[in-house]
């Protein structure tokens, strides 16, 4: 999604074609994010409860297959979005949520259900707070972009290094804390980008709808990554 100036934060007039206010547009975007999360977690729980997860992960190389599928869907969604229909964009988002549900079924086996519910609630609390900040902040959060990218690079490199460490070391705790901070900031950053998209694509209903789905995907990824880092940091002792 193209970056742009987001200095005008009072853009709250009605959208010409769809009749949506900024608040309604943001609510619909978060609605899509919530739908994606529900698809992921309900599917993951169903696969775990029925025992299907054991058959799924018995498939040779399934972890790599799912990882490649996730990356492929994200790349397709982010490429040439202007020339893709709204229906296909929504389908790709739902497909990503389904694939991720298969991945997450593993966590429903490794961790206690009560622990997962607690971490999910904690994630929702932190995510909601920073999303509200991104919605109403007067500061231009787009300036955080380079720092957040740098944080992602650190997380990738540090995670690769931690793969050679068997125990839950201080390095992994640092990685988790940095990951939590990075994705909390991404939450505020991506929420403010919704406001920018609303203003930038004002008058083009189709593009505005596709931008909403893409923003929902970004917020979905923020939530999922925040959940995983909190789970690693707080749920380590709850493994079966």
Number of C-alpha atoms within 10 A of each C-alpha: 12 7 11 11 10 20 13 11 16 11 14 14 13 16 20 12 11 14 12 17 16 19 14 14 22 20 13 17 23 22 15 22 25 16 16 22 21 15 18 24 20 15 21 25 21 16 22 20 13 9 13 15 21 14 9 16 15 11 10 9 9 13 15 10 11 16 13 11 16 18 12 12 16 16 11 13 22 12 12 10 17 12 8 15 14 19 11 13 20 19 13 19 23 20 18 23 25 22 19 23 23 24 22 22 26 18 18 20 19 12 17 14 14 10 18 17 11 14 21 19 13 16 23 14 12 16 23 16 14 19 23 14 17 24 19 13 14 14 12 15 19 17 10 13 15 10 12 17 13 12 16 16 12 15 18 12 11 15 15 11 12 16 10 8 11 7 9 12 10 9 14 19 15 14 20 22 15 17 21 22 15 21 26 22 23 27 28 25 24 23 26 26 24 25 22 21 22 25 20 16 15 16 15 14 17 16 20 22 23 21 23 26 24 25 23 26 25 18 26 22 18 21 24 19 18 28 23 20 22 20 22 18 18 15 17 13 10 14 11 8
